[in-house]
């Protein structure tokens, strides 16, 4: 049984044996499994947290290297925040597993490290040895 089929089977079994509507976590797994099957990879962040240095570079690298989007969704009206947090958690677990399957187990660490380096070069270009010469007009200012 392939990886995707196994996930779908596990989720379906869990929902059917529970005999009730899926929890937020299960809903996230179900929806992400459908998204993966449709070729849509997107990580979600909820609740929104302060972005660490280099986060925007990390998001760019996710898209460029892995074809993974990034979204900070709003809490849907009428849904308890705790349930939505669990839904996003379930969603991200499926997406992260698929990205690791396609790009290797260390892909997130690699992208984080590269994003951090790019950020450091932007903040302190002289530290990397890649400093650009200052134009004469800039020196006179």
C-alpha positions as CSV (number, residue, x, y, z in Angstrom):
1,X,0.0,0.0,0.0
2,X,1.5,3.4,-1.0
3,X,2.1,6.2,1.5
4,X,-0.8,8.3,0.4
5,X,-3.2,5.3,0.4
6,X,-2.0,4.3,3.8
7,X,-2.7,7.7,5.2
8,X,-6.2,7.8,3.6
9,X,-6.9,4.3,4.9
10,X,-5.8,5.2,8.4
11,X,-7.8,8.3,8.5
12,X,-10.9,6.6,7.1
13,X,-10.6,3.8,9.6
14,X,-10.2,6.2,12.5
15,X,-13.3,8.2,11.5
16,X,-15.4,5.1,10.8
17,X,-14.5,3.4,14.0
18,X,-15.1,6.5,16.0
19,X,-18.7,6.6,14.7
20,X,-18.9,10.4,14.9
21,X,-17.8,13.5,13.0
22,X,-14.1,14.0,12.9
23,X,-12.3,16.1,15.5
24,X,-10.4,19.2,14.4
25,X,-7.2,17.2,14.2
26,X,-8.9,14.5,12.1
27,X,-10.5,17.1,9.9
28,X,-7.1,18.7,9.2
29,X,-5.7,15.3,8.3
30,X,-8.6,14.5,6.0
31,X,-8.4,17.8,4.2
32,X,-4.6,17.8,3.9
33,X,-4.7,14.2,2.5
34,X,-7.2,15.4,-0.1
35,X,-4.9,18.4,-0.9
36,X,-1.9,16.2,-1.3
37,X,-3.8,13.9,-3.6
38,X,-4.7,17.0,-5.7
39,X,-1.1,18.1,-5.8
40,X,-1.6,21.1,-3.5
41,X,1.1,21.5,-0.8
42,X,0.7,24.4,1.7
43,X,1.7,24.8,5.3
44,X,-0.5,26.7,7.6
45,X,0.3,28.8,10.7
46,X,-2.3,29.3,13.4
47,X,-2.2,31.1,15.7
48,X,0.0,33.6,14.0
49,X,3.3,33.9,15.9
50,X,6.0,36.6,15.7
51,X,8.2,35.7,12.7
52,X,11.8,34.9,13.5
53,X,14.6,36.5,11.6
54,X,14.8,35.0,8.1
55,X,11.2,33.7,8.1
56,X,10.3,35.5,4.8
57,X,13.4,33.9,3.2
58,X,12.3,30.5,4.5
59,X,8.8,30.9,3.0
60,X,10.4,31.9,-0.3
61,X,12.6,28.9,-0.2
62,X,9.7,26.6,0.6
63,X,7.9,27.8,-2.5
64,X,11.0,27.9,-4.8
65,X,12.5,24.5,-3.9
66,X,9.6,22.4,-2.8
67,X,6.5,24.1,-4.4
68,X,5.0,24.6,-0.9
69,X,2.8,27.5,-0.2
70,X,2.4,29.2,3.2
71,X,-0.8,30.6,4.7
72,X,-1.8,32.2,8.0
73,X,-5.5,31.6,8.0
74,X,-8.1,33.4,10.1
75,X,-10.1,31.6,12.7
76,X,-13.3,30.5,11.0
77,X,-16.5,32.1,12.5
78,X,-18.2,29.8,14.9
79,X,-15.3,27.4,15.4
80,X,-13.6,27.1,18.7
81,X,-10.0,28.2,18.6
82,X,-8.7,25.1,20.2
83,X,-10.4,23.0,17.5
84,X,-8.9,25.1,14.8
85,X,-5.4,24.9,16.3
86,X,-5.8,21.1,16.2
87,X,-7.1,21.2,12.6
88,X,-4.1,23.2,11.5
89,X,-1.8,20.7,13.4
90,X,-3.3,17.7,11.7
91,X,-3.1,19.5,8.3
92,X,0.6,20.4,8.8
93,X,1.6,16.9,9.9
94,X,0.3,15.5,6.6
95,X,1.9,18.2,4.5
96,X,5.2,18.0,6.3
97,X,5.3,14.2,5.9
98,X,4.7,14.6,2.1
99,X,7.4,17.3,1.7
100,X,9.8,15.0,3.6
101,X,8.9,12.1,1.4
102,X,9.5,14.1,-1.7
103,X,12.5,16.1,-0.7
104,X,14.2,14.2,2.1
105,X,13.9,14.0,5.9
106,X,16.1,17.0,6.5
107,X,14.5,19.4,4.0
108,X,13.0,21.8,6.6
109,X,16.3,22.1,8.5
110,X,18.2,22.7,5.3
111,X,15.8,25.4,4.2
112,X,15.9,27.0,7.7
113,X,19.7,27.1,7.7
114,X,19.8,28.6,4.2
115,X,17.2,31.2,5.1
116,X,19.1,32.1,8.2
117,X,22.3,32.6,6.2
118,X,20.5,34.7,3.6
119,X,19.1,36.9,6.3
120,X,22.4,37.3,8.0
121,X,24.0,38.3,4.7
122,X,21.2,40.9,4.2
123,X,21.7,42.3,7.7
124,X,25.5,42.2,7.7
125,X,26.8,41.9,4.2
126,X,30.4,42.4,5.3
127,X,30.4,39.3,7.5
128,X,29.9,36.9,4.5
129,X,32.8,38.3,2.4
130,X,30.3,39.1,-0.3
131,X,30.2,42.8,0.4
132,X,29.6,44.9,-2.6
133,X,31.9,47.9,-3.1
134,X,30.4,51.2,-2.1
135,X,29.9,53.6,-5.0
136,X,31.8,56.9,-4.8
137,X,28.5,58.7,-4.6
138,X,27.5,56.7,-1.6
139,X,30.8,57.4,0.1
140,X,30.4,61.1,-0.3
141,X,26.9,61.1,1.3
